[in-house]
Amino acid sequence: MHAARGVLTARGGMTSHAAVVARGMGRPCVAGASDLRVDARVGTMQVNGRSLPGGTWITIDGSTGEVFEGKVATIGSELSGDFATLLGWADEARRLGVRANAETPKDCEIARQFGADGIGLCRTEHMFFAPERIGLVRRMILADNDAARQRALDGLLPFQRADFVALFRIMALRPVTIRLLDPPLHEFLPHGDAELESVAHTLGASLEAVQARCAALAEANPMLGHRGCRLAISFPAIYAMQVRAIVEAAVEVAVESGMPVVPEIMIPLVAAASELQLLRADVERVAGEVLAKAGQPMTVFIGTMIELPRAALTADQIAEHADFFSFGTNDLTQTTFGLSRDDAGSFLPNYVSRGLLPKDPFVSLDQDGVGALVEIAIAKGRSRSPGLKLGICGEHGGDPATISYCEELELDYVSCSPYRVPIARLAAAQASIKKAALKAE
């Protein structure tokens, strides 16, 4: 996807993971064009009775879902002139903060150019796939003892530290919320015999041993499996490496700039307060070691992502161990509806067209169900911790209707893809003005 100029798929839908990631990268994406027939073996695509061979130019409109044969001229977007003036007025009127979901220096620069107030979600797993890193990640996963796993993590530490140094420099004085590793480990493993053989050779292991380890890590339903904070409970060294990299980077940038750095460490997929209590202690221990060695005072905020119904329903207990909540509304919608956003694109449009649902719940937040859980979590969280910072970081953060709802709930910020920041700023201002007008009536 990094190499592609655009993405067109026959499977999935506009809220599938591919579409969400593409949006965050600024790539036009049309996912779930079911009329397409792609033959990967021979490299052709058939549609409307035409067969297009590999190498044929097409043009993708990610906003409308249209796909054109041939090369259509395009122009880049700019925040200037009257548009910049309008957004300046919006910033004066809005109460809600608007952050961006970003983890690469390029995306962070774009977020700043588009007026983001900080980073609301840095997905660290996206940093692990670079060619010079994926080998170390696989060594870490396939290690059969703690010492071998730690050696691989020690090799990853400088890469992670450099990542976070770049983010803190770009977002100077702005908060940066960094989510620790979230996906299940099998997502980083090789596929196909050739890749497996290469990894086995690099590790000095047999192909059979690597195949057995991959089979052991495979899960029937990985979204609800061994991921998020559950990984850290099984393998605490993974989060320890990431926390060390974050705090060392924050110290480095604070010393070189002479300005405060605001790191916010987010622990994902918490379902019970006991998980966060345990992992918060681990984060504080590692952060304390780094700060003591550097002799640099710094506040490190530690919070969690509320993305499971149980977390929302027990938010008062979880709030005792959290400095902030960030609502991961993508997964909270999945776990509340019992839907997979990667698969529901084939039938959800029927629900909307037949009036069974007013909107696709992955596009605009379902206020009756998912929203009810968010409201419970807000009330319970603030009852135990009145100063608890609250935001959302799912893709709903760029949807104007959802932003208006977040203003009603008095959240502190929304976070969305960098390219959606301008519309989020405008929608936040409109929501604030609307709320004030209703109060005045």
URZI-V809267 format. One record per pair of residues at least 4 apart in sequence whose ideal C-beta (glycine too) atoms are under 6 Angstrom apart, sorted by the first residue. I is the first residue (numbers start at 1). J is the second residue. Records with the same first field share a line. If there is no record, write none. Layout:
BEGIN
I=J + J
END
This chain:
BEGIN
6=27 + 28 + 60
7=22 + 27 + 29
8=30 + 60
9=31
10=33 + 36 + 38
12=16 + 18 + 31 + 32 + 345
13=31 + 32 + 345
14=19
15=341 + 362
16=31 + 341 + 342 + 345
17=342
18=31
19=29 + 31
20=395
22=27 + 29
23=417
24=101 + 417
26=419
28=60 + 62
29=62
30=60 + 65 + 67
32=345
35=47
36=45 + 47
37=46
38=45
39=44
43=54
44=51 + 53
45=52
46=51
52=56
57=70 + 71
58=67 + 69
59=68 + 72
60=67
61=66
68=72
79=84
80=84
87=425
90=94 + 425 + 426 + 429
93=429 + 432 + 433
94=428 + 429 + 432
95=432
96=407 + 414 + 428
97=117 + 412 + 413
98=117 + 421 + 424 + 425 + 428
99=116 + 117 + 118 + 119 + 120 + 413 + 415
100=111 + 116 + 119 + 418 + 421
101=121 + 415 + 417
102=107 + 108 + 111 + 119 + 418
103=122 + 123 + 126
105=166
107=418
108=167 + 170
109=170
110=418
111=116 + 418
114=418 + 421 + 422
115=425
116=421
118=174 + 175
119=171 + 176 + 177
120=177 + 391 + 393 + 415
121=393 + 415
122=178
123=179
124=181
125=181 + 182 + 183
127=163
128=133 + 137
129=134
133=159
136=152 + 155 + 156
137=188
138=142 + 199
139=152
140=149 + 152 + 153
141=185
142=213
143=148 + 149
150=237
153=237 + 241
156=160
157=241 + 245
160=245
161=245 + 248 + 249
164=245 + 246 + 249
165=249 + 252 + 253
167=176
168=249 + 250 + 253 + 261
169=253
171=176
173=259
175=262 + 264
177=264 + 266
178=246 + 265
179=266 + 268
180=239 + 242 + 267
181=238
182=228 + 268
183=187 + 227
184=222 + 225 + 226 + 227
185=217
186=217 + 218
189=214
190=195 + 196 + 199
196=210
197=207
199=210
200=205 + 207 + 210
205=209 + 210
219=225
221=225
226=230
228=268 + 269
229=267 + 269 + 270 + 275 + 279
231=235
232=236 + 239 + 279
236=240 + 282
240=286
243=283 + 286 + 287
244=248 + 286 + 290
246=263
247=287 + 290
248=290
250=261 + 263
251=294 + 296
253=257 + 261
254=261
263=300
264=301
265=283 + 302
266=303 + 305 + 326
267=279 + 304
268=305
270=275 + 276 + 304 + 311
271=308 + 310 + 311
273=277 + 317 + 318
276=280 + 304 + 318 + 321
277=321
280=302 + 321
283=287 + 302
284=288
287=300
288=292
291=296 + 298
301=323
302=323
303=322 + 323 + 324
304=322
305=326 + 328
306=311 + 312 + 325 + 327 + 377
307=328 + 331 + 332
308=335
309=335 + 336 + 373
312=373 + 376 + 377
315=319 + 377 + 380 + 381
316=380 + 383 + 384
318=322
319=381 + 384 + 385 + 388
320=384
324=389
325=381 + 390
326=391 + 393
327=374 + 392
328=332 + 394
329=333 + 365 + 392 + 394 + 396
330=394 + 395
331=335
332=336 + 370
333=337 + 361 + 362 + 370
334=339 + 341
336=369 + 370
339=344
340=344
341=362
344=348
348=360
349=353
350=354
351=356 + 357
352=357 + 360
359=363 + 364
361=366
364=399 + 401 + 402
365=370 + 371 + 396 + 402
366=370
367=371 + 405
377=381
378=409
381=388
382=386 + 388
389=412
390=411 + 412
391=411 + 412 + 413
392=397 + 414
393=415
396=402
397=414 + 415 + 416
398=416 + 420 + 424
400=427
403=414 + 427 + 428 + 431
404=431
406=411 + 414
407=431 + 435
414=424
416=420 + 424
420=424
423=427
END
